[in-house]
Amino acid sequence: MDQKNDKVDLECLGNDEIPRHIAIVMDGNGRWAKKRFLSRTLGHQAGVRMVHKVLERCGQRGVEVVTLFAFSSENWHRPQEEVSALMSLFVSTLEQQTEALHEKGVRLRFIGDRSAFNRKLQSEIVASEQKTRDNTHLTLVIAVNYGGRWDILEATRMIARKVEQGKLSVADLSQETIENQLAFPDLPEPDLFIRTGGEVRISNFLLWQLAYTELYFSDTLWPDFDGNCLDLAIEAYAGRQRRYGRTSVQIAAGAKVPVAL
């Protein structure tokens, strides 16, 4: 858990102590709004503003990929008024912010089942991906109508089709076969998972990809989770030893990460 006002100096950290990929569950928008007697929609709008600040700090720290859990496959069960407001916010944010992100060298990618969205939102998603596809400063992956179980199920279906078509043998199935069919197989798996808002669970987010990710939970509500809070999370990450099944003695001796990972 972090303390928002703590100051952190990360200048002494080496490149291997900075996570290449950070995955974030941005929790607490509604509670942030409720504390201020505001609508939940205004809380989500405040959350969007914080995304820009966190992305800016990630870029400063050398983070290569940020994945944000914007809307889960379970979020459809929320009140219809809130769901409609979120859909409208997605569209307006893409319309208003894609150009700014493009100018900063951010590449936008989306993961999740897009078929449930209206044509306007699907069109904005495609347009933003195409406009920013050649950018290299930072990759922003937005998970919308996404669930980790859905991701694995879709991968399984695609593999089953290839087996049925004779393009793939059951004997040749491996972890790599599955990984290649999951969301963003070309990107590094998350090194650091952050969840704000005080809840301590993964909530069906990147279930396969988080297998060896370091987990960090913050009491701070997302609209208050600024760059300094991010630095605290990175500092905590840098202080951990990632063993991948090895012992501390093996790591000290320079043992490599097992190929199966």
N, C-alpha and C positions, 0 to 999 in steps of 0.2 A: 504494500500500500504506500502511496506517495503523500508527500506534503507539498501543496501547490507553491508555496512561497520559498521553498528551499532553492538555493542557487547551486548550480552544478558546473564544474569545469571539466569538459571532455577533451580539451586540447591535447592532453597527454596520452590519449588512447591511440593505439595502433589501428591500422585498417582492418586487421582481423578481429578487432574488438567492437567494431561497428557492424550491426546487422545489415546484411545486403537487402533483406526482404523483411518488412514489418507488416503483419496482418492485424487489423484493428476491428473490434466490435465496439461501435460508437454508441454506448448505452447511456441513458439518462436525460435525453432531450425533454421528454414529457415531465419528468420530475423537476427538472430545472425550471420549466415553465410554470408548473404548479406552485412552486415556492415563491414565484413572483406574481401569482394571480394572473397569469397569461394563458392563452390557449396553447394546446399542444402543437398546433401548427407553427406558432411563433417560436416554440422551443426547437422544432426541426429546422426552422430558418436560421436560428442561432447556431445550430449544429453545423449547417453548411458553411457558415462564416468561419467556424473554427477549423474546418477542413483545410482552408487556404493557409492558415497560420501553421498548422502541423506539417503540411506539405512543404512549405517554405523552410521550416527547420530541418525536415528530412533531407532536403536538397543541400542545405548547408553542412549537414553531418556526413554526407556521402552515401546515404541510403539509396539503393538503386531501384527498389520496387516497394510500393505501398499498396496493400489490398484492403479495401474498406467494405465491411458488411453493411450495405445500405438498406436492403430490404430482403428479408428471408422468405422462403416459401411458406412459412407459418404466419407471416405478418398479414396475410389476407384475412385472417380471423379477427383482426382488429375492427373497431367500429367503422362502418362504411364511409362515414364523413372523414375520418382520419386517413383511410386508404386513398380516397379521392384527392385529398389535400396533398398527400405524399406524391401521387402520380403527377399532379400539376406542378409540384415543386421540382420533380425530376426534369420535366420538360423545360421549365423556365430556367433552371440552373444550367442545363446543357446549352440552351439558346444564348444565355448571357455570359457563361464562363468558359466555353470551349476556346474562344479566341484568346482569352487571357492566358489560359493554360498552354495553348499552342505557342504563344510568344515566349513563354518561360521554358520551352523545350520539354513539356510534359507529354508523354504518350498515353492516350486513354484506351483502356480495354475493358470490356464488360463480360462477366461470366454469369450464367444462370439461364433459365428458360424464358426467352423473350416472347414466346408465342402468346402469353397471357396479356401482353401489353397492347394498347391501341396502336394504330398505324402511325400516329403522330410521334409517339415516344419511340417506337421501333425505328422510325426514320431518323430521328435525332441521334439515336445511339449509333447507327451506321455512319451518319455524317461526321460525328465527332471522332469515331475511330479512324475513318479514312483521312480526315484532315490532319490528324496528329500522328499517323502511323510511322513516320520517319523520324520522329523526335527521339533524342537519346539522353536527355538530362535526367529524367526520372520516368518510370512507368507507373501509372496509377491504374490499378485494377479495381473495378467497382462490381461488387457482387449484388445483383438484383434478381429477385425471384429465384434465389439460390438456396440450396441446402446440400450439406455434405453427403447425405444418403442419396439424394437425387443424382449428384455428381457420379457417385460410384455405380448407381443403377444404370445410368446412361452409358457409362464406360462398359459395363457388363453387356448391355444390349448390343453395342457396336461390335464388341468382340464376338458375341454369339452369331451375329450376322455374317461376319467374316469366316467363322468356322462353317456355317451352313453353306456359304458360297464356295467353300473349298480354298479360300485365300489364306487360311490360317489353320494350323494343326493344333489339336489339344495338347499334344506333347511339347509344343513350342511355347506354351503359355508361361509367362513369368511376371514378376513384379513390374518389370519395364513395360510389358505389354499393356498392363492396366494403366500405368502412369501416363503412357502415351495417348490414352483416350480420355484422360481427366482434364479438367480446366487448367489452362496455362502450362502445358508440359514443357514448353521451351523456356520457362522462367525458373529461377532457383526456388526451392521450397522455402517457406517462411522460416526465418531464424528466430524471430521474436513475435509472440502473440500478445496483444494488449487488449484488455477489456476494461472499459471505464464504468463508472456508475455503481460500483460496490458488489455486483453479482460475481460469483465465482463458478462459472461454468463456460463451456465452449459453445453451447447452443447450436449444434448441428452445422458448424462452420468448418469447412476444409478438413473433414475428418481424416482423410488419408494423408493429406499434405502436412498436417500438424504432428505427425507421429513422433518426431524428434525436436519439435520446436520448444523453445523456452517460453514459459507462460508467466505473464505479469498482470496482476489485477490491481486496479486503482479505485479508490473510493470517490475520486473526483468525477462529477457529472461531465459528460462530453462537452457541452458548450463552455465549460471552464477548463478543459484540458488543453492548456496552451503549450508553447514550445518548451518551456521550462519543465513541465510535467513529462513531456516526451524525453527530455534529457535525463530525467530521473530514471525512466524506464530503460534507456540505453545504458546508463551507468550500472543498473542492476544486472542487465544482460552481460556487460563486460566483466562483472565479478563472478560469473558462473563458469564452471568447467563442463564443457560439452563432451561427454565420454562416448556416446553411441555404443554402449555395451562394453567398452574397454575399461580397464582399471586406471587409477591415477598413475600408477607406476608405468604402465604401458604408454600413457600419454607423455610422461616425462621422458621416456626413451624414444619418443618420436614415432610410435606405432600409428599407421594410417587408418583412416575410417574404413570399415569393412565395405567391400565392393557391393554387397547386396543392398546396402543403404542407398 
